[in-house]
């Protein structure tokens, strides 16, 4: 049975390498317009290195394979920072620094913590390692695992929560980009969880071969899913996505929603938004708003798309920006973050980007202009 699990683990781990390389080539050649591609390419290059090292570790002599593993393993600390940089770059549609100082320091700290284990591996085979070095290696590995779990969770948990809550949906990109981003985060999130469980099980030295086989199969499935998401996304360029919004009418030809019904829905929506200020709810969704105006979500979406020429999130964002403008003009005691939170935005960066997209200037510049007038 163990031989079967070893074979499954080896084959699935090896299969992940060409999948990752395929994803890198896909991103490089078909998404060359996207500044964020560099972060993803780096991330999956690290995945290729790790999977290759783990595969070689099973084939090479124990000491050599273990040393290669220790050289590449601290790179898992870059998983969180790279995904955060990738997400910010996609949302802002601009280039960002690939490795900032905190990420570099994190990587250096990882190598430092695993240094005793590396020294332990290069000592002579016949020599008895010192008790102190053994203790340092054990403590260093424990600290490394805790560093990985805490630092990566600080990147993954907030973004995953905000992404699936709709809080990162802002003006400047369409549905296809947003759903692709969710697909990428879902797949990478699964990879992250397998790494967390693998590291935790390693602390208690409970790492049977069937767990390795299971994790490798899950990793393979996650990589395949993100590859499929990207292939589907690459079929539509950003220009096509923008043009599509202008061609919504044929899409709704068979819809039962008439123009007069759509106007009634929009009138109810605008009354509810103005009188109840529902747009200030950071967790407001299409379904919640549709329930408030007593209509079906698909009809509400159609009415906004077809007769306001924007999607739901852009529609709500304009109300939030108008509210923020009033706050910036009338309440000078509130800082920009306070204004963003009170207007229904979940982060300052999303607020700044959305405000500038709609108003043509940053919130700070708008406030200065209002004071001068």
PAKOLLO-503263 format. One record per residue (C-alpha): residue in three letters; x, y, z. Coordinates in steps of 0.001 Angstrom, whole numbers, plus 524288, in hexadecimal, padded with zeros to 5 digits. Last residue first. Layout:
! residues N
ALAXYZ ...
***
This chain:
! residues 373
UNK7CCD692EBC7F394 UNK7DA5492C2A7F912 UNK7D4D092290802F7 UNK7CDBB91AE67F83B UNK7DA37919F77F02A UNK7E1BD914DD7FBCC UNK7D71290AB77FE80 UNK7D711906507F04D UNK7E5DE904F77F042 UNK7E5408FC827FC6F UNK7DA3F8F42C7F6BE UNK7E25A8F1C07EA61 UNK7DE6D8F7CB7DD7B UNK7D6158F4B97D195 UNK7C9958F3507D97E UNK7C5C88E5AF7D4D5 UNK7D2DA8DED37D2F3 UNK7D9488E6FD7DDA1 UNK7CEC28E3177E769 UNK7CFA38D4B97E384 UNK7DE748D4347E50E UNK7DEAA8DBB47F1D6 UNK7D3738D3C17F7A0 UNK7D9768C6BC7F3AB UNK7E6688CAE27F9CD UNK7DFCF8CFBD80642 UNK7D9008C2D1808A7 UNK7CB6D8BD7480AFF UNK7C39A8C83880479 UNK7B6148CB7080993 UNK7B6C08DA4C80A0D UNK7B9968DA61818BE UNK7C56B8D1AC8169D UNK7CB048DA3580BD2 UNK7C8958E6CA81373 UNK7CF7A8E12081F4D UNK7DAF48DCE4816B4 UNK7DC088EA83810C9 UNK7DC9D8F14D81DFF UNK7D07D8F7048243E UNK7D1DD9044C82AD1 UNK7CF7A90BC181E1F UNK7C133907F281DA4 UNK7B96D90FD1813A6 UNK7C0CB90EB1806D9 UNK7C6E390150808F0 UNK7BA138FBFF80E41 UNK7B2549010A80290 UNK7BC3E8FB387F934 UNK7BBCB8EE3E80085 UNK7AD018ED9D7FEA8 UNK7AEA98EFE77F005 UNK7B9498E56A7EFD8 UNK7B04A8DBB47F694 UNK7A5408DE6B7ED1B UNK7AE8F8DC897E1B4 UNK7B3BA8CFD57E77E UNK7A5FB8CA2E7E7DF UNK7A49E8CB117D915 UNK7B28A8C6727D6DA UNK7AFB18BA6A7DF16 UNK7A2F58B7857D802 UNK7A8978B86B7CA61 UNK7A82D8C4497C193 UNK7A0918C97F7B5DA UNK795758CF307BE1A UNK78A6C8C9B47B5D5 UNK78FA18BC817B17E UNK798FD8B9027BC68 UNK790EB8BECE7C787 UNK7840A8B9387C2B1 UNK78A418AC267BF7E UNK790278AAC17CD1C UNK7832A8AE167D36E UNK77C448A44F7CABD UNK78640899C07CDF2 UNK784F289C8E7DC8D UNK7761089A9E7DC18 UNK76DB18A59B7E132 UNK7683B8AA6F7EE15 UNK770038B7207EF67 UNK776898B2E47FC19 UNK778348A4D97F772 UNK77F388A99A7EB47 UNK788548B1907F3ED UNK78BE58A5BB7FC1D UNK78DBC89D0D7F01E UNK796998A6E77E94A UNK79F0E8A7D97F562 UNK7A1228B1D880046 UNK7AC078AD7880962 UNK7B24C8BAF480AD1 UNK7A5038C08A80E9F UNK7A5E28CF0180B5D UNK79F168CC107FE6F UNK792AB8C97080629 UNK790EB8D8018083E UNK782AD8D60280C7F UNK77C788E17A8055E UNK7862E8E3097FA2F UNK788F88D4AA7F7CF UNK77AD18D0B67F978 UNK775FF8DB547F043 UNK780808D8167E643 UNK77D0E8C9C07E698 UNK76E738CC397E589 UNK770998D5117D9AD UNK779B98CB047D3AF UNK76F7D8C04A7D542 UNK764D68C8DE7CF45 UNK76DB88CC5B7C3CE UNK7709B8BDEB7C1AA UNK762168BADF7C17E UNK75FEA8C57C7B73A UNK76AFD8C03F7AEE0 UNK7659B8B2737AF6E UNK76BAF8A7487B724 UNK767C989A0B7B19E UNK77584897C67AC61 UNK776EC891AC79EFD UNK77DD489D7779911 UNK7862489F437A549 UNK7934389B5179F7C UNK7900C8A2C77931F UNK78F9B8AF4779B70 UNK79C858AD397A29D UNK7A5428B1A27976D UNK7AB2E8BDAC79DCA UNK7AF808B5A67A978 UNK7B5E08ABFF7A054 UNK7BEDD8B6BA79B2E UNK7C57F8B78C7A86C UNK7C7958A8DA7A969 UNK7CC5D8A88079B64 UNK7D6968B2D679EB7 UNK7DAC48AB407AABD UNK7DD0389F457A215 UNK7D3A3893C07A29D UNK7D853885F279FDD UNK7E2F2887EA7AA13 UNK7D8AF886AE7B4CD UNK7D4C8878F77B095 UNK7E3068749D7B017 UNK7E56C87B297BD38 UNK7DA338744C7C413 UNK7DE9A867517BE37 UNK7EC8F8694C7C322 UNK7E78386D257D098 UNK7DFA2860887D0F9 UNK7EB1D858177CC8D UNK7F3E885DF07D6FC UNK7E9A485B407E163 UNK7E80584D277DCA5 UNK7F6BA84ADA7DD1C UNK7F7CC850B47EAAB UNK7ECCB847CE7EF62 UNK7F3E583BF87E998 UNK800A28400E7F012 UNK7F9EC842287FD2A UNK7F387834AE7FCA2 UNK8003982DC57F908 UNK807A8834BE803DD UNK7FCD88311C80D6F UNK7FD41822ED808CE UNK80BE88226980B6C UNK80A30824D7819DC UNK80E5F8322081F43 UNK80CD08324382DF2 UNK819E2837D083201 UNK8128E840AC83B55 UNK8181B84CCC834DD UNK816DE8468982773 UNK80810845C1828F6 UNK807EB8548E82AA8 UNK81052856B981EAA UNK807FC84DEA81606 UNK7FB73853DF81B35 UNK80041861B08180F UNK8056B85DB380AB3 UNK7F87F857218075C UNK7F1628638580BA2 UNK7F9E686BFB802E3 UNK7F76D863697F70D UNK7E8CE8647C7F9AD UNK7EA08873467FA9F UNK7F18D8734F7EDCB UNK7E5CD86CE77E75A UNK7DBC6875E47ED98 UNK7E426881FB7EB24 UNK7E58E87EB67DCBA UNK7D70E87C3A7DB45 UNK7D381888C47E267 UNK7DC968907A7D97F UNK7D66F889F07CD9F UNK7C90E88DC87D2C0 UNK7CD5589BF57D43A UNK7D3F489C847C70A UNK7C80C896E67C016 UNK7BEB589FED7C75A UNK7C52A8AC547C2AB UNK7D02F8B54B7C6B7 UNK7D1848C3987CA2C UNK7C7E78C5E27D537 UNK7C90E8BD4C7E125 UNK7C6358AF8B7E59E UNK7CF628ADE27F11D UNK7C4458AE017FB12 UNK7BC748A3967F3E0 UNK7BBD589AFC7FFF2 UNK7C373890627F8F6 UNK7CEC7899C07F6CA UNK7CDF78A00D80434 UNK7CEDF8931580B73 UNK7D95388DA28026E UNK7E13489A37803A5 UNK7E08089AA381287 UNK7E3E188C2081443 UNK7EED988AE680A57 UNK7F8B28957280DC0 UNK7F8AB894BD81C9D UNK7F711885F781B4E UNK803E2885A3813A9 UNK80B4F88C9081E78 UNK805768847182988 UNK806CE8770D82322 UNK814528797D81D5F UNK819F187F59829D3 UNK8144987435831E2 UNK81AA086A4A828DB UNK827A08718982947 UNK827488729D8382B UNK8252D863EB8395A UNK8302E8617282FAD UNK8396286A5E83716 UNK835FA8641B8442F UNK838E78567D83EE3 UNK8457685ACD8380B UNK84A0A8624784403 UNK847B88565284C9A UNK84F2984D7E8435D UNK85A3B8575E842C5 UNK85ACD8581285196 UNK85AD6849438531A UNK8666E84854849F2 UNK865B583FFA83DC5 UNK86CBE832D683EAF UNK8766B831F6833A6 UNK876318264882A7F UNK86DAB82D0D82075 UNK876268392E820BB UNK86EAC845A9822D7 UNK867C584AEB816BC UNK859E0847D381B5A UNK85B9784DF0828DD UNK8606685A70822AD UNK853F885AB181A73 UNK84B7A858448265C UNK852868631D82DC0 UNK8503286C6F82238 UNK8417286A28821FE UNK83E7E8760D82A7D UNK847F987EBE822E3 UNK8424087AA6815D6 UNK834A087E4881A7F UNK8393388B3F82037 UNK83F5B88ED481323 UNK8327388BC580C55 UNK82AB089426815D1 UNK8346689F3581452 UNK8325E89ECF805A1 UNK823A489EF880755 UNK824568AA97810B7 UNK82D718B1E28073E UNK824648B0D27FB82 UNK825A78A64D7F133 UNK81E448A78C7E45C UNK81C988B6407E4A5 UNK80FB28B9867DE3C UNK80B998BB8E7D02A UNK7FE388C11F7CD7C UNK7F0488BC8A7CB4D UNK7ECA38C0CB7D91D UNK7E4CD8B4937DBF7 UNK7EE148AB707D4B4 UNK7FA488B1667DADC UNK7F47D8B0DD7E874 UNK7F0FA8A28A7E688 UNK7FE7189EC47E175 UNK805468A5F77EC81 UNK7FCD089ECF7F675 UNK7FF2E891BC7EFD6 UNK80DDF894407EFCB UNK80E088982D7FE24 UNK8066F88BFB8025B UNK80E21881CD7FA9D UNK81B72887D37FD52 UNK81D2187FF5809ED UNK81CA5873B380187 UNK82A32877C77FCCB UNK82FC2872AB809A7 UNK82EF6864F18039F UNK838E9866EC7F8AF UNK845ED865527FFB0 UNK8408B85BC8809D7 UNK83B5A852D57FF16 UNK84837852F67F7CB UNK84F0384F1C80478 UNK8457E843F0806C2 UNK8479C83EA37F916 UNK8565983EEA7FAB3 UNK855EB8386680818 UNK84C3A82D9D80496 UNK851C2829487F780 UNK849CD82E207EBD2 UNK83CD9828A47E6D1 UNK8330682C627F153 UNK839CC839627F38E UNK8396083BAB7E4E7 UNK82A8383BB17E566 UNK82A91844F87F10C UNK8343884DD57EA11 UNK82C5184DEB7DD91 UNK81FCB850F87E510 UNK8268A85C0F7EC3B UNK82CE0861E17E024 UNK8204B860DC7D834 UNK818A5867607E338 UNK822D18723F7E3D5 UNK820F2874527D547 UNK81265874827D823 UNK813DF880107E14D UNK81D64887317D874 UNK8141D885EB7CCDD UNK808D288A697D563 UNK8103A896817DA0A UNK814A4899A97CC37 UNK806B8898647C6E3 UNK801F48A4007CEE0 UNK805BB8ADAE7C423 UNK7FB478A79F7BB40 UNK7FCC18AA5F7ACA2 UNK8055E89E3D7AADA UNK7F9D8895C97AEF4 UNK7FAA088C107A3B8 UNK8096088A2C7A2B5 UNK80E7388AD27B0A9 UNK80226886237B786 UNK800BC87A3C7AEBF UNK80F3A877237AF96 UNK80EBF877937BE87 UNK8026186F347BEC8 UNK8089E865077B604 UNK8149E864D67BEF7 UNK80BC4862987CAB7 UNK804D28575C7C3D5 UNK811F0851BB7BF71 UNK81683851787CDBC UNK809BF84CD47D3F1 UNK80B0583FD37CCD0 UNK8177383CD77D4B5 UNK8106983E707E196 UNK804DF836587DCB6 UNK80DDE82B857D7F8 UNK8165682B347E446 UNK80AEF82B9D7EDD1 UNK80354821577E654 UNK80F67818927E5DB UNK8120A81A5E7F462 UNK803AB817867F75C UNK8046F80AD77EFA4 UNK81132806F67F630 UNK80AF98096280373 UNK800008000080000 
***
